[in-house]
């Protein structure tokens, strides 16, 4: 299993402010436009928020679904869209289990997180420190610790 790093949002910290969306669109589009962002803030009623972006699947269904081979996976795991090949059919959007691929509102081509060349700006801009660059291995270890604490009543002693 490859250890691709992706942007993870801690829903217990996310306030749904949308700053991540605006910073992303400013970097990629040179304007503030949440609909042209590669990360999306989602409100889960009644009181939770989460920012979602590509989780860098190991065998990405979006790449497999593209009939024009417009999507490929880079060495670091992020999805690369060849805009010359993409016709905006949306099959990659349908194939994505996480709903994080969008069509650009003007160019009508697929857009997806490119990790800002390894230093995602959304992470630095998040005022609540809800976003981190992590891997599935790290997330799994954190989850194991959380479960162990619950099972032992929150105690870290043996």
C-alpha positions as a Python dict, from the first residue, in 0.01 Angstrom:
ca = {
    (1, 'X'): (0, 0, 0),
    (2, 'X'): (134, 341, -97),
    (3, 'X'): (143, 609, 170),
    (4, 'X'): (-11, 899, -18),
    (5, 'X'): (-64, 1210, 193),
    (6, 'X'): (-392, 1396, 160),
    (7, 'X'): (-569, 1689, 325),
    (8, 'X'): (-774, 1566, 621),
    (9, 'X'): (-1034, 1773, 804),
    (10, 'X'): (-1106, 1716, 1172),
    (11, 'X'): (-1483, 1774, 1196),
    (12, 'X'): (-1454, 1848, 1567),
    (13, 'X'): (-1249, 2158, 1478),
    (14, 'X'): (-1404, 2271, 1147),
    (15, 'X'): (-1643, 2566, 1185),
    (16, 'X'): (-1748, 2576, 819),
    (17, 'X'): (-1605, 2923, 756),
    (18, 'X'): (-1510, 2842, 394),
    (19, 'X'): (-1170, 3012, 412),
    (20, 'X'): (-1012, 2695, 274),
    (21, 'X'): (-1235, 2723, -36),
    (22, 'X'): (-1144, 3087, -92),
    (23, 'X'): (-769, 3034, -52),
    (24, 'X'): (-784, 2739, -291),
    (25, 'X'): (-972, 2931, -559),
    (26, 'X'): (-742, 3231, -521),
    (27, 'X'): (-438, 3010, -577),
    (28, 'X'): (-583, 2818, -872),
    (29, 'X'): (-815, 3075, -1029),
    (30, 'X'): (-668, 3407, -911),
    (31, 'X'): (-1009, 3501, -772),
    (32, 'X'): (-1235, 3418, -479),
    (33, 'X'): (-1486, 3159, -599),
    (34, 'X'): (-1600, 2874, -379),
    (35, 'X'): (-1751, 2697, -682),
    (36, 'X'): (-1408, 2687, -849),
    (37, 'X'): (-1236, 2552, -537),
    (38, 'X'): (-1082, 2206, -513),
    (39, 'X'): (-1192, 2174, -148),
    (40, 'X'): (-1551, 2205, -30),
    (41, 'X'): (-1687, 2298, 308),
    (42, 'X'): (-1995, 2091, 390),
    (43, 'X'): (-2237, 2162, 674),
    (44, 'X'): (-2368, 1847, 837),
    (45, 'X'): (-2675, 1961, 1026),
    (46, 'X'): (-2740, 2034, 1298),
    (47, 'X'): (-2394, 2116, 1432),
    (48, 'X'): (-2105, 1962, 1235),
    (49, 'X'): (-1894, 2092, 948),
    (50, 'X'): (-1628, 1925, 741),
    (51, 'X'): (-1409, 2029, 450),
    (52, 'X'): (-1374, 1761, 185),
    (53, 'X'): (-1109, 1713, -80),
    (54, 'X'): (-949, 1425, -269),
    (55, 'X'): (-831, 1141, -44),
    (56, 'X'): (-596, 1000, -311),
    (57, 'X'): (-741, 653, -356),
    (58, 'X'): (-484, 386, -429),
    (59, 'X'): (-673, 266, -738),
    (60, 'X'): (-879, 575, -814),
    (61, 'X'): (-1218, 497, -968),
    (62, 'X'): (-1226, 845, -1123),
    (63, 'X'): (-921, 762, -1336),
    (64, 'X'): (-1073, 430, -1443),
    (65, 'X'): (-1407, 594, -1529),
    (66, 'X'): (-1266, 853, -1770),
    (67, 'X'): (-1336, 737, -2127),
    (68, 'X'): (-1080, 982, -2271),
    (69, 'X'): (-790, 903, -2035),
    (70, 'X'): (-791, 1265, -1923),
    (71, 'X'): (-722, 1170, -1560),
    (72, 'X'): (-401, 1013, -1435),
    (73, 'X'): (-250, 965, -1092),
    (74, 'X'): (82, 1138, -1019),
    (75, 'X'): (364, 979, -819),
    (76, 'X'): (255, 1162, -503),
    (77, 'X'): (-100, 1030, -552),
    (78, 'X'): (-283, 1343, -664),
    (79, 'X'): (-505, 1326, -969),
    (80, 'X'): (-388, 1514, -1276),
    (81, 'X'): (-649, 1636, -1525),
    (82, 'X'): (-542, 1685, -1887),
    (83, 'X'): (-775, 1968, -1983),
    (84, 'X'): (-707, 1909, -2353),
    (85, 'X'): (-858, 1561, -2324),
    (86, 'X'): (-1134, 1631, -2070),
    (87, 'X'): (-1475, 1695, -2228),
    (88, 'X'): (-1660, 1749, -1900),
    (89, 'X'): (-1871, 1434, -1930),
    (90, 'X'): (-1881, 1395, -1551),
    (91, 'X'): (-1815, 1022, -1536),
    (92, 'X'): (-1524, 1085, -1300),
    (93, 'X'): (-1758, 1280, -1073),
    (94, 'X'): (-2004, 990, -1065),
    (95, 'X'): (-1723, 742, -996),
    (96, 'X'): (-1582, 934, -698),
    (97, 'X'): (-1716, 785, -374),
    (98, 'X'): (-1632, 1104, -185),
    (99, 'X'): (-1789, 1365, -413),
    (100, 'X'): (-1472, 1569, -435),
    (101, 'X'): (-1428, 1603, -809),
    (102, 'X'): (-1613, 1896, -958),
    (103, 'X'): (-1661, 2054, -1298),
    (104, 'X'): (-1500, 2392, -1336),
    (105, 'X'): (-1792, 2640, -1363),
    (106, 'X'): (-1649, 2820, -1669),
    (107, 'X'): (-1413, 2581, -1847),
    (108, 'X'): (-1639, 2276, -1786),
    (109, 'X'): (-1347, 2040, -1719),
    (110, 'X'): (-1288, 1826, -1413),
    (111, 'X'): (-1108, 1989, -1121),
    (112, 'X'): (-963, 1811, -819),
    (113, 'X'): (-712, 1887, -543),
    (114, 'X'): (-351, 1892, -665),
    (115, 'X'): (-203, 1938, -314),
    (116, 'X'): (-60, 2277, -419),
    (117, 'X'): (267, 2109, -519),
    (118, 'X'): (304, 1947, -177),
    (119, 'X'): (218, 2245, 45),
    (120, 'X'): (-162, 2282, 51),
    (121, 'X'): (-246, 2646, 119),
    (122, 'X'): (-579, 2553, 274),
    (123, 'X'): (-396, 2395, 569),
    (124, 'X'): (-202, 2713, 646),
    (125, 'X'): (-512, 2931, 603),
    (126, 'X'): (-746, 2734, 830),
    (127, 'X'): (-807, 2953, 1138),
    (128, 'X'): (-913, 2653, 1350),
    (129, 'X'): (-624, 2419, 1255),
    (130, 'X'): (-885, 2170, 1136),
    (131, 'X'): (-686, 2072, 825),
    (132, 'X'): (-375, 1856, 822),
    (133, 'X'): (-169, 1670, 565),
    (134, 'X'): (-187, 1306, 663),
    (135, 'X'): (-189, 950, 530),
    (136, 'X'): (-421, 655, 582),
    (137, 'X'): (-161, 489, 808),
    (138, 'X'): (-147, 793, 1036),
    (139, 'X'): (-528, 825, 1044),
    (140, 'X'): (-559, 453, 1129),
    (141, 'X'): (-312, 488, 1419),
    (142, 'X'): (-498, 792, 1556),
    (143, 'X'): (-826, 599, 1531),
    (144, 'X'): (-677, 301, 1719),
    (145, 'X'): (-562, 529, 2001),
    (146, 'X'): (-907, 693, 2020),
    (147, 'X'): (-1080, 354, 2038),
    (148, 'X'): (-834, 226, 2299),
    (149, 'X'): (-901, 533, 2515),
    (150, 'X'): (-1277, 477, 2490),
    (151, 'X'): (-1242, 109, 2578),
    (152, 'X'): (-1027, 186, 2880),
    (153, 'X'): (-1241, 474, 3003),
    (154, 'X'): (-1006, 740, 2871),
    (155, 'X'): (-711, 627, 3078),
    (156, 'X'): (-370, 604, 2918),
    (157, 'X'): (-241, 377, 3196),
    (158, 'X'): (-228, -1, 3156),
}
